[in-house]
Amino acid sequence: MKVLITGITGFLGTHLAEELLRTNKYDLVGTYRDAGKATRFEKQGIEMRKADLLKPDSLKNITKDMDVVVHLAGLMRFHDPFDLLYNHNVKATQNIAEDALQHGVQHFIYGSSTEAIGPVTNVPGDETSPYHPTYDYGKTKQLAELYLKEKQQTNGLPLTILRPTGIYGPGDLYVTLSTVRAVANKKLRFLPGKGDTYIHFTYVDDITQGIQKTIEKPKQSIGETFILASDAYITYKEMFTIVAHLLDVPPPTYSIPMSLAKAYLSVVQRKNKRKGIDDFVMHTSLIDTMRTNRAYSNEKAKKLLGFSPQYSYQEGMKKTIDWYKEKNLL
């Protein structure tokens, strides 16, 4: 079976390629923009095809001779301009899906996100929860989903939509690294509010397992949308406390009003912007997010795909922090 992984050189794509290679069941093809990053995969016997999401011509015939497309490529930044996110996450997805239809791809798996749903009123949210994205990133994921669903209905695109929660693990240099550094450097000595709303993260190996099961079970997955999530969601206070204990630093025990925390972060955010730094945690959007619940059910994926997450947040975070230390990132 020939499987194309778009975004293979990224965080999730790299882990997925390693997992699929271990099974020795797939003929893998990946896309790249940076030739320097492609070499590593070519040495493992993976065919690499050059593609730039912002250059539609480079996406023509990108799915040629493929049985399965796992479309993971995109821009996963929460504070970038909407038009940049739209071009990466919506327009490029449209072009790749059109190419897949032209080449008769048997299964098109779209790597969306629970950010397409956004915060939920009823905990836990599931695949029937209404769209309510709050970040522009999530809005572009929603738009891409809607386009793909239309192509499924009108053109017979053999579609599966996967919505992972926040993914963390070795190689994550964005959300998780920002969080761990903030705790390690004692920037979060005080908790904004009570920290009693829910957040949901899933270890990267559990996400790759879910994608692999989706590939293996087309009859159960085509035409469906699945949330890929760990078994347990946690409060923000629990999250920061677990990270602090793993780093052997004091956890935030005292809370400050949300308004005061937001005022403080607005100053930090302006300083970071002047320096060209996008620090996910030290941003006012964190306060807005901490007022809501992002907690989701994995029951559908368990029932139809046999999805079986293995890692608790503490277990996965220990492996992640160990990797950060090994790479001198802390």
Stockholm file with secondary structure:
# STOCKHOLM 1.0

chainA/1-330         MKVLITGITGFLGTHLAEELLRTNKYDLVGTYRDAGKATRFEKQGIEMRKADLLKPDSLKNITKDMDVVVHLAGLMRFHDPFDLLYNHNVKATQNIAEDALQHGVQHFIYGSSTEAIGPVTNVPGDETSPYHPTYDYGKTKQLAELYLKEKQQTNGLPLTILRPTGIYGPGDLYVTLSTVRAVANKKLRFLPGKGDTYIHFTYVDDITQGIQKTIEKPKQSIGETFILASDAYITYKEMFTIVAHLLDVPPPTYSIPMSLAKAYLSVVQRKNKRKGIDDFVMHTSLIDTMRTNRAYSNEKAKKLLGFSPQYSYQEGMKKTIDWYKEKNLL
#=GR chainA/1-330 SS CEEEEETTTSHHHHHHHHHHHHHTCCEEEEEESCHHHHHHHHTTTCEEEECCTTCGGGGTTTTTTCSEEEECCSCCCSSSCHHHHHIIIIIHHHHHHHHHHHTTCSEEEEECCGGGTCSCSSSSBCTTSCCCCCSHHHHHHHHHHHHHHHHHHHHCCCEEEEEECEEESTTCCSHHHHHHHHHHTTTTSEEETTCCSEECEEEHHHHHHHHHHHHHCHHHHTTCEEEECCSCCEEHHHHHHHHHHHHTSCCCCEEECHHHHHHHHHHHHHHHHHTTCCCSSSSTHHHHHTTSCCCBCCHHHHHHHCCCCCCCHHHHHHHHHHHHHHTTCC
#=GC SS_cons         CEEEEETTTSHHHHHHHHHHHHHTCCEEEEEESCHHHHHHHHTTTCEEEECCTTCGGGGTTTTTTCSEEEECCSCCCSSSCHHHHHIIIIIHHHHHHHHHHHTTCSEEEEECCGGGTCSCSSSSBCTTSCCCCCSHHHHHHHHHHHHHHHHHHHHCCCEEEEEECEEESTTCCSHHHHHHHHHHTTTTSEEETTCCSEECEEEHHHHHHHHHHHHHCHHHHTTCEEEECCSCCEEHHHHHHHHHHHHTSCCCCEEECHHHHHHHHHHHHHHHHHTTCCCSSSSTHHHHHTTSCCCBCCHHHHHHHCCCCCCCHHHHHHHHHHHHHHTTCC
//
